[in-house]
Amino acid sequence: MIELKYRFHGDASRDVAVRLSDVRPARDADDPAPWDIGVTIVWGAEIAFDRPLAGADPLHAVELAAQFASKYLRGRAEDEGGTLEPPIVP
């Protein structure tokens, strides 16, 4: 498992974590995205996202999961009027 930790600074500061885990084949090899990776995003005490995402191969699944988590965290921090430490580069 890979766990990345951030700190949200805004009206109410909180810890944020992204967990990527369990990369595994989940569907037939004929499927365009047969690989899954577990993605969990914890925003303070809230589990904001917890489900697998699919990819064409193991590294593609990791890449897509990282892109998803990055966009989610940046967008949520912006929506809540705060910043993340360390910052996420667009």
Order of alpha helices (4+ residues) and beta strands (2+ residues): beta-beta-beta-beta-alpha-beta
